[in-house]
Amino acid sequence: MFREFRAFILRGNVLDLAVAVIIGGAFGRVITSLVSDLLMPPIGLLLGSVNFGDLYLNLTATRYASLAEAQAAGAPTVNYGLFINSVIDFVVVALAIFLLVRTANRLQRARPAEAAQPTTKECPHCISAVPLKARRCPFCTSDLAAS
């Protein structure tokens, strides 16, 4: 059983998947930082000095000055500002992946296609397509070995 498990793990596609998950996680953290630290502050400034991370709905009657204060008190809150950050984060990740896949597809189309090995040859007498290994044309019965 251990040998089968090792063979499964060492398959190329499993290793590729593991690398993709690790790289994807790191990529996600970079995009999260991009959104939180670079994109959201200017957007918040344009919308009247709004910090989306501090937007919340308090579900108790007690008033709190900030989300951190409400969370420290253990008050139930709906953190819609953090949700907005997550949605923008997702859109930026989706856009980046779209651009990456689009570029990869264009590069693959730009490569010259490999010439496929022919499987047929032309009969010199009747110009029909004949399998390469044929010694006689099935259409005109001409001897192809002599040609």
Phi, psi and omega in degrees: 000320180298320180296319178296319179296316179298318179296321178296313182295323184276002174298148182300318185290329178291317178296319177299319178296318179298316178297318180297320179294317180295312179296319179298320178296316178294320179298319178298319178294322178295316179294321177300317178295319178302313181292309185292319189264334184246320184273315187292322178301312177295323178296317177298321178295318178295332181267016176096045179057047179266130172258108185298331178295339181263000180279124180205164176243118180279129182263009178244171179280343181284139179270137177233143183285332182211168177297319180300320179293319179294319179291322178297326179279351180080020180285141176287131182224153171255111186267072183289337176293320177292327176295318178299317176301317181294321179295316178296320176303313180298316181297319180293318178297315180298319178296316180297317179294319177302313181295322179295313180294319179299316179295317179297319178296320178294321179293322179292322178291331183285338179291141176291137180290140178290140180290126179286142178291131181292145178250352180228163173229167182262133175289126182290345183267315184244001177059032177265157177278124184235140177305149184301323184278356183293139176257344177227142178286127180287349182266312183248359180060021178288149178282117183272340180293329180282340185280000000 
